[in-house]
Amino acid sequence: MATQFLQTSDGTLAYDDTGAGSLVICVPGMGDVRAEYRFLAPRLVAAGYRVVTLDVRGHGETSVRWPDYSSAGVGADILKLARALDAGPATIIGTSMAAGAAVWAATEEPERVARLVLIGPFVRDTGNSWLASLAAAAFRGPWGAELWTSYYRRLYPSVKPADFEAYVAALKANLREPGRLATLRAMLLAPKADEARLARVVAPTLVLMGTRDPDFPDPAQEATLVAERTRGTAQMIAGAGHYPQAEMPDITSEQVIAFLHEVRVGVRHGA
């Protein structure tokens, strides 16, 4: 697929667009690129959806040097893309920090968001801000890309994809491009997602969490909390880490597609 670009007042967003049907916008986590959805996206297309995967600010092929790297900033980009595509209300799938951006978008312009799928969601301040500050300081040197990809490896505790080594090498190369590591540091230090917005979500919501997600002390407890606050449903992926859609794509895609089909026929998920 040829990369497409959306010019905004603050920078240029890169995305892929494939398939036909109801729109699904997939947004990767911090320090990752839109190819994070390389296994989930084709399964969604085969299930009858139009799938758009987006590189967030400063990552992948999206431009660098944005004025704001917060969840709100990325959420605003999701809405700009949804408006530009003009394909009706979209399902937003967000991983990690991008889940907070998806919640921001869903509460800022609820008429544009049909459904939410939050994967390994950082949608509130979990009290680890000092770790983010420490990590951001560590990424100041030329070794920052190596440090990040070393950390990234531990987010796949069970089954690494067959292309994992090539994928990590490409991720490292991307982070070594001018301005990209500075973006990662800025995103680590940016304001966290606004937890109060969870209760304002009206879109049907599915929360997906790996039972071995190392970014949370108790993944099941976090998934339950987020699902309760959004009046949604939580599903745990046994053995998976922070990226179940890449680590265990078959079972993850089954969960996502079942949710999308259920909502499509008019059932309020989790009601």
MITI-530770 format. One record per residue (C-alpha): residue number from 1; residue in one letter; x, y, z. Coordinates in nm, 3 decimals. Layout:
! residues N
{num=NUM; residuo=A; x=X; y=Y; z=Z}
...
! end
This chain:
! residues 271
{num=1; residuo=M; x=0.000; y=0.000; z=0.000}
{num=2; residuo=A; x=0.121; y=0.350; z=-0.082}
{num=3; residuo=T; x=0.142; y=0.577; z=0.219}
{num=4; residuo=Q; x=-0.111; y=0.859; z=0.219}
{num=5; residuo=F; x=-0.060; y=1.194; z=0.389}
{num=6; residuo=L; x=-0.285; y=1.449; z=0.558}
{num=7; residuo=Q; x=-0.147; y=1.799; z=0.596}
{num=8; residuo=T; x=-0.261; y=1.973; z=0.915}
{num=9; residuo=S; x=-0.176; y=2.314; z=1.059}
{num=10; residuo=D; x=0.083; y=2.154; z=1.290}
{num=11; residuo=G; x=0.238; y=1.884; z=1.070}
{num=12; residuo=T; x=0.182; y=1.600; z=0.826}
{num=13; residuo=L; x=0.013; y=1.273; z=0.925}
{num=14; residuo=A; x=0.099; y=0.948; z=0.746}
{num=15; residuo=Y; x=-0.154; y=0.667; z=0.713}
{num=16; residuo=D; x=-0.260; y=0.358; z=0.516}
{num=17; residuo=D; x=-0.615; y=0.307; z=0.390}
{num=18; residuo=T; x=-0.745; y=-0.029; z=0.269}
{num=19; residuo=G; x=-1.067; y=-0.227; z=0.247}
{num=20; residuo=A; x=-1.429; y=-0.125; z=0.221}
{num=21; residuo=G; x=-1.709; y=-0.098; z=0.474}
{num=22; residuo=S; x=-1.745; y=0.075; z=0.809}
{num=23; residuo=L; x=-1.437; y=0.279; z=0.897}
{num=24; residuo=V; x=-1.187; y=0.153; z=1.158}
{num=25; residuo=I; x=-0.896; y=0.381; z=1.251}
{num=26; residuo=C; x=-0.605; y=0.200; z=1.421}
{num=27; residuo=V; x=-0.363; y=0.410; z=1.626}
{num=28; residuo=P; x=-0.035; y=0.261; z=1.758}
{num=29; residuo=G; x=0.124; y=0.313; z=2.094}
{num=30; residuo=M; x=0.409; y=0.547; z=2.181}
{num=31; residuo=G; x=0.742; y=0.439; z=2.035}
{num=32; residuo=D; x=0.575; y=0.218; z=1.774}
{num=33; residuo=V; x=0.448; y=0.268; z=1.420}
{num=34; residuo=R; x=0.132; y=0.186; z=1.228}
{num=35; residuo=A; x=0.274; y=-0.153; z=1.122}
{num=36; residuo=E; x=0.192; y=-0.256; z=1.479}
{num=37; residuo=Y; x=-0.145; y=-0.349; z=1.323}
{num=38; residuo=R; x=0.008; y=-0.551; z=1.035}
{num=39; residuo=F; x=-0.166; y=-0.869; z=1.153}
{num=40; residuo=L; x=-0.495; y=-0.726; z=1.278}
{num=41; residuo=A; x=-0.564; y=-0.491; z=0.983}
{num=42; residuo=P; x=-0.592; y=-0.758; z=0.708}
{num=43; residuo=R; x=-0.820; y=-0.966; z=0.929}
{num=44; residuo=L; x=-1.048; y=-0.665; z=0.977}
{num=45; residuo=V; x=-1.048; y=-0.598; z=0.602}
{num=46; residuo=A; x=-1.142; y=-0.962; z=0.537}
{num=47; residuo=A; x=-1.426; y=-0.922; z=0.788}
{num=48; residuo=G; x=-1.572; y=-0.636; z=0.584}
{num=49; residuo=Y; x=-1.419; y=-0.317; z=0.725}
{num=50; residuo=R; x=-1.230; y=-0.022; z=0.581}
{num=51; residuo=V; x=-0.912; y=-0.002; z=0.788}
{num=52; residuo=V; x=-0.691; y=0.305; z=0.827}
{num=53; residuo=T; x=-0.367; y=0.275; z=1.024}
{num=54; residuo=L; x=-0.208; y=0.600; z=1.143}
{num=55; residuo=D; x=0.147; y=0.695; z=1.241}
{num=56; residuo=V; x=0.118; y=0.924; z=1.545}
{num=57; residuo=R; x=0.303; y=1.252; z=1.578}
{num=58; residuo=G; x=0.677; y=1.220; z=1.525}
{num=59; residuo=H; x=0.664; y=0.845; z=1.454}
{num=60; residuo=G; x=0.694; y=0.633; z=1.140}
{num=61; residuo=E; x=0.639; y=0.851; z=0.833}
{num=62; residuo=T; x=0.449; y=1.125; z=1.014}
{num=63; residuo=S; x=0.645; y=1.449; z=1.043}
{num=64; residuo=V; x=0.844; y=1.554; z=1.353}
{num=65; residuo=R; x=0.847; y=1.874; z=1.564}
{num=66; residuo=W; x=0.485; y=1.902; z=1.670}
{num=67; residuo=P; x=0.386; y=2.156; z=1.938}
{num=68; residuo=D; x=0.202; y=1.901; z=2.154}
{num=69; residuo=Y; x=0.268; y=1.531; z=2.214}
{num=70; residuo=S; x=-0.005; y=1.468; z=2.471}
{num=71; residuo=S; x=-0.297; y=1.229; z=2.441}
{num=72; residuo=A; x=-0.512; y=1.531; z=2.359}
{num=73; residuo=G; x=-0.282; y=1.626; z=2.071}
{num=74; residuo=V; x=-0.292; y=1.276; z=1.922}
{num=75; residuo=G; x=-0.668; y=1.262; z=1.985}
{num=76; residuo=A; x=-0.708; y=1.582; z=1.786}
{num=77; residuo=D; x=-0.520; y=1.420; z=1.497}
{num=78; residuo=I; x=-0.758; y=1.122; z=1.505}
{num=79; residuo=L; x=-1.052; y=1.358; z=1.468}
{num=80; residuo=K; x=-0.881; y=1.554; z=1.188}
{num=81; residuo=L; x=-0.824; y=1.230; z=1.000}
{num=82; residuo=A; x=-1.183; y=1.115; z=1.058}
{num=83; residuo=R; x=-1.311; y=1.446; z=0.922}
{num=84; residuo=A; x=-1.085; y=1.427; z=0.618}
{num=85; residuo=L; x=-1.192; y=1.071; z=0.538}
{num=86; residuo=D; x=-1.557; y=1.175; z=0.575}
{num=87; residuo=A; x=-1.676; y=0.813; z=0.603}
{num=88; residuo=G; x=-1.918; y=0.848; z=0.892}
{num=89; residuo=P; x=-1.863; y=0.756; z=1.256}
{num=90; residuo=A; x=-1.550; y=0.545; z=1.298}
{num=91; residuo=T; x=-1.437; y=0.271; z=1.529}
{num=92; residuo=I; x=-1.115; y=0.384; z=1.697}
{num=93; residuo=I; x=-0.865; y=0.118; z=1.805}
{num=94; residuo=G; x=-0.593; y=0.262; z=2.027}
{num=95; residuo=T; x=-0.304; y=0.086; z=2.197}
{num=96; residuo=S; x=-0.126; y=0.205; z=2.511}
{num=97; residuo=M; x=-0.100; y=0.586; z=2.510}
{num=98; residuo=A; x=-0.311; y=0.597; z=2.193}
{num=99; residuo=A; x=-0.599; y=0.447; z=2.393}
{num=100; residuo=G; x=-0.599; y=0.769; z=2.595}
{num=101; residuo=A; x=-0.604; y=0.963; z=2.268}
{num=102; residuo=A; x=-0.898; y=0.752; z=2.148}
{num=103; residuo=V; x=-1.090; y=0.831; z=2.468}
{num=104; residuo=W; x=-1.014; y=1.201; z=2.421}
{num=105; residuo=A; x=-1.147; y=1.190; z=2.064}
{num=106; residuo=A; x=-1.458; y=0.995; z=2.167}
{num=107; residuo=T; x=-1.548; y=1.246; z=2.435}
{num=108; residuo=E; x=-1.453; y=1.556; z=2.236}
{num=109; residuo=E; x=-1.665; y=1.473; z=1.931}
{num=110; residuo=P; x=-1.881; y=1.171; z=2.024}
{num=111; residuo=E; x=-2.077; y=1.193; z=1.701}
{num=112; residuo=R; x=-1.763; y=1.093; z=1.507}
{num=113; residuo=V; x=-1.681; y=0.784; z=1.713}
{num=114; residuo=A; x=-1.901; y=0.476; z=1.677}
{num=115; residuo=R; x=-1.699; y=0.236; z=1.895}
{num=116; residuo=L; x=-1.377; y=0.214; z=2.094}
{num=117; residuo=V; x=-1.132; y=-0.073; z=2.128}
{num=118; residuo=L; x=-0.872; y=0.006; z=2.395}
{num=119; residuo=I; x=-0.569; y=-0.228; z=2.398}
{num=120; residuo=G; x=-0.333; y=-0.223; z=2.696}
{num=121; residuo=P; x=-0.478; y=0.120; z=2.770}
{num=122; residuo=F; x=-0.295; y=0.401; z=2.943}
{num=123; residuo=V; x=-0.605; y=0.612; z=2.998}
{num=124; residuo=R; x=-0.523; y=0.749; z=3.342}
{num=125; residuo=D; x=-0.226; y=0.839; z=3.559}
{num=126; residuo=T; x=-0.117; y=0.510; z=3.717}
{num=127; residuo=G; x=0.142; y=0.679; z=3.941}
{num=128; residuo=N; x=0.450; y=0.593; z=3.734}
{num=129; residuo=S; x=0.528; y=0.948; z=3.617}
{num=130; residuo=W; x=0.873; y=0.936; z=3.781}
{num=131; residuo=L; x=0.957; y=0.634; z=3.565}
{num=132; residuo=A; x=0.862; y=0.827; z=3.253}
{num=133; residuo=S; x=1.085; y=1.115; z=3.360}
{num=134; residuo=L; x=1.375; y=0.878; z=3.424}
{num=135; residuo=A; x=1.324; y=0.705; z=3.090}
{num=136; residuo=A; x=1.302; y=1.036; z=2.906}
{num=137; residuo=A; x=1.635; y=1.143; z=3.055}
{num=138; residuo=A; x=1.794; y=0.813; z=2.949}
{num=139; residuo=F; x=1.684; y=0.865; z=2.587}
{num=140; residuo=R; x=1.886; y=1.184; z=2.544}
{num=141; residuo=G; x=2.199; y=1.011; z=2.410}
{num=142; residuo=P; x=2.268; y=0.830; z=2.083}
{num=143; residuo=W; x=2.196; y=0.505; z=2.264}
{num=144; residuo=G; x=1.829; y=0.598; z=2.311}
{num=145; residuo=A; x=1.698; y=0.389; z=2.020}
{num=146; residuo=E; x=1.882; y=0.084; z=2.153}
{num=147; residuo=L; x=1.740; y=0.141; z=2.502}
{num=148; residuo=W; x=1.386; y=0.173; z=2.372}
{num=149; residuo=T; x=1.396; y=-0.140; z=2.157}
{num=150; residuo=S; x=1.551; y=-0.333; z=2.446}
{num=151; residuo=Y; x=1.253; y=-0.227; z=2.658}
{num=152; residuo=Y; x=1.017; y=-0.300; z=2.367}
{num=153; residuo=R; x=1.128; y=-0.664; z=2.354}
{num=154; residuo=R; x=1.000; y=-0.730; z=2.705}
{num=155; residuo=L; x=0.649; y=-0.624; z=2.600}
{num=156; residuo=Y; x=0.618; y=-0.958; z=2.414}
{num=157; residuo=P; x=0.655; y=-1.212; z=2.696}
{num=158; residuo=S; x=0.505; y=-1.519; z=2.524}
{num=159; residuo=V; x=0.509; y=-1.548; z=2.145}
{num=160; residuo=K; x=0.716; y=-1.318; z=1.927}
{num=161; residuo=P; x=0.595; y=-1.281; z=1.566}
{num=162; residuo=A; x=0.801; y=-1.451; z=1.296}
{num=163; residuo=D; x=0.910; y=-1.110; z=1.166}
{num=164; residuo=F; x=0.993; y=-0.974; z=1.513}
{num=165; residuo=E; x=1.368; y=-0.923; z=1.466}
{num=166; residuo=A; x=1.320; y=-0.744; z=1.135}
{num=167; residuo=Y; x=1.039; y=-0.537; z=1.284}
{num=168; residuo=V; x=1.249; y=-0.428; z=1.584}
{num=169; residuo=A; x=1.540; y=-0.341; z=1.353}
{num=170; residuo=A; x=1.310; y=-0.122; z=1.143}
{num=171; residuo=L; x=1.170; y=0.041; z=1.458}
{num=172; residuo=K; x=1.523; y=0.116; z=1.579}
{num=173; residuo=A; x=1.616; y=0.264; z=1.240}
{num=174; residuo=N; x=1.308; y=0.485; z=1.247}
{num=175; residuo=L; x=1.392; y=0.616; z=1.593}
{num=176; residuo=R; x=1.741; y=0.707; z=1.470}
{num=177; residuo=E; x=1.598; y=0.942; z=1.210}
{num=178; residuo=P; x=1.642; y=1.312; z=1.300}
{num=179; residuo=G; x=1.389; y=1.432; z=1.555}
{num=180; residuo=R; x=1.221; y=1.099; z=1.627}
{num=181; residuo=L; x=1.393; y=1.017; z=1.955}
{num=182; residuo=A; x=1.322; y=1.370; z=2.076}
{num=183; residuo=T; x=0.956; y=1.300; z=1.997}
{num=184; residuo=L; x=0.963; y=0.988; z=2.212}
{num=185; residuo=R; x=1.114; y=1.182; z=2.504}
{num=186; residuo=A; x=0.853; y=1.457; z=2.465}
{num=187; residuo=M; x=0.571; y=1.203; z=2.456}
{num=188; residuo=L; x=0.699; y=1.033; z=2.771}
{num=189; residuo=L; x=0.689; y=1.368; z=2.952}
{num=190; residuo=A; x=0.364; y=1.495; z=2.799}
{num=191; residuo=P; x=0.048; y=1.536; z=3.011}
{num=192; residuo=K; x=-0.122; y=1.206; z=3.083}
{num=193; residuo=A; x=-0.470; y=1.110; z=2.970}
{num=194; residuo=D; x=-0.755; y=1.276; z=3.159}
{num=195; residuo=E; x=-0.910; y=1.000; z=3.370}
{num=196; residuo=A; x=-1.227; y=1.203; z=3.418}
{num=197; residuo=R; x=-1.307; y=1.155; z=3.050}
{num=198; residuo=L; x=-1.365; y=0.781; z=3.096}
{num=199; residuo=A; x=-1.705; y=0.838; z=3.254}
{num=200; residuo=R; x=-1.803; y=1.061; z=2.960}
{num=201; residuo=V; x=-1.752; y=0.792; z=2.695}
{num=202; residuo=V; x=-2.081; y=0.704; z=2.525}
{num=203; residuo=A; x=-1.943; y=0.483; z=2.246}
{num=204; residuo=P; x=-1.960; y=0.106; z=2.307}
{num=205; residuo=T; x=-1.618; y=0.009; z=2.439}
{num=206; residuo=L; x=-1.408; y=-0.306; z=2.443}
{num=207; residuo=V; x=-1.099; y=-0.317; z=2.667}
{num=208; residuo=L; x=-0.838; y=-0.576; z=2.568}
{num=209; residuo=M; x=-0.546; y=-0.656; z=2.796}
{num=210; residuo=G; x=-0.280; y=-0.928; z=2.796}
{num=211; residuo=T; x=-0.263; y=-1.118; z=3.124}
{num=212; residuo=R; x=0.118; y=-1.074; z=3.119}
{num=213; residuo=D; x=0.127; y=-0.707; z=3.020}
{num=214; residuo=P; x=0.442; y=-0.587; z=3.202}
{num=215; residuo=D; x=0.335; y=-0.222; z=3.196}
{num=216; residuo=F; x=0.070; y=-0.282; z=3.464}
{num=217; residuo=P; x=0.112; y=-0.440; z=3.809}
{num=218; residuo=D; x=-0.228; y=-0.606; z=3.776}
{num=219; residuo=P; x=-0.349; y=-0.610; z=3.414}
{num=220; residuo=A; x=-0.686; y=-0.771; z=3.493}
{num=221; residuo=Q; x=-0.761; y=-0.515; z=3.761}
{num=222; residuo=E; x=-0.673; y=-0.228; z=3.526}
{num=223; residuo=A; x=-0.885; y=-0.372; z=3.244}
{num=224; residuo=T; x=-1.181; y=-0.413; z=3.477}
{num=225; residuo=L; x=-1.148; y=-0.060; z=3.609}
{num=226; residuo=V; x=-1.136; y=0.094; z=3.262}
{num=227; residuo=A; x=-1.430; y=-0.117; z=3.142}
{num=228; residuo=E; x=-1.637; y=-0.020; z=3.445}
{num=229; residuo=R; x=-1.563; y=0.351; z=3.401}
{num=230; residuo=T; x=-1.659; y=0.342; z=3.032}
{num=231; residuo=R; x=-1.953; y=0.105; z=3.087}
{num=232; residuo=G; x=-1.784; y=-0.134; z=2.845}
{num=233; residuo=T; x=-1.652; y=-0.488; z=2.848}
{num=234; residuo=A; x=-1.307; y=-0.621; z=2.939}
{num=235; residuo=Q; x=-1.148; y=-0.923; z=2.773}
{num=236; residuo=M; x=-0.818; y=-1.073; z=2.885}
{num=237; residuo=I; x=-0.582; y=-1.240; z=2.636}
{num=238; residuo=A; x=-0.413; y=-1.524; z=2.826}
{num=239; residuo=G; x=-0.034; y=-1.509; z=2.816}
{num=240; residuo=A; x=-0.012; y=-1.196; z=2.602}
{num=241; residuo=G; x=0.184; y=-0.884; z=2.685}
{num=242; residuo=H; x=0.131; y=-0.522; z=2.583}
{num=243; residuo=Y; x=0.065; y=-0.590; z=2.212}
{num=244; residuo=P; x=-0.176; y=-0.887; z=2.192}
{num=245; residuo=Q; x=-0.278; y=-0.790; z=1.839}
{num=246; residuo=A; x=0.078; y=-0.870; z=1.723}
{num=247; residuo=E; x=0.171; y=-1.137; z=1.977}
{num=248; residuo=M; x=-0.151; y=-1.338; z=1.950}
{num=249; residuo=P; x=-0.328; y=-1.195; z=1.644}
{num=250; residuo=D; x=-0.572; y=-1.480; z=1.588}
{num=251; residuo=I; x=-0.745; y=-1.469; z=1.925}
{num=252; residuo=T; x=-0.719; y=-1.089; z=1.947}
{num=253; residuo=S; x=-0.876; y=-1.038; z=1.605}
{num=254; residuo=E; x=-1.155; y=-1.281; z=1.696}
{num=255; residuo=Q; x=-1.236; y=-1.071; z=2.003}
{num=256; residuo=V; x=-1.226; y=-0.744; z=1.809}
{num=257; residuo=I; x=-1.432; y=-0.868; z=1.515}
{num=258; residuo=A; x=-1.692; y=-1.027; z=1.742}
{num=259; residuo=F; x=-1.729; y=-0.695; z=1.922}
{num=260; residuo=L; x=-1.756; y=-0.495; z=1.599}
{num=261; residuo=H; x=-2.012; y=-0.734; z=1.453}
{num=262; residuo=E; x=-2.216; y=-0.732; z=1.773}
{num=263; residuo=V; x=-2.231; y=-0.354; z=1.785}
{num=264; residuo=R; x=-2.298; y=-0.334; z=1.412}
{num=265; residuo=V; x=-2.623; y=-0.526; z=1.457}
{num=266; residuo=G; x=-2.734; y=-0.286; z=1.728}
{num=267; residuo=V; x=-2.641; y=-0.452; z=2.058}
{num=268; residuo=R; x=-2.498; y=-0.217; z=2.322}
{num=269; residuo=H; x=-2.183; y=-0.399; z=2.436}
{num=270; residuo=G; x=-2.155; y=-0.427; z=2.810}
{num=271; residuo=A; x=-2.504; y=-0.289; z=2.873}
! end
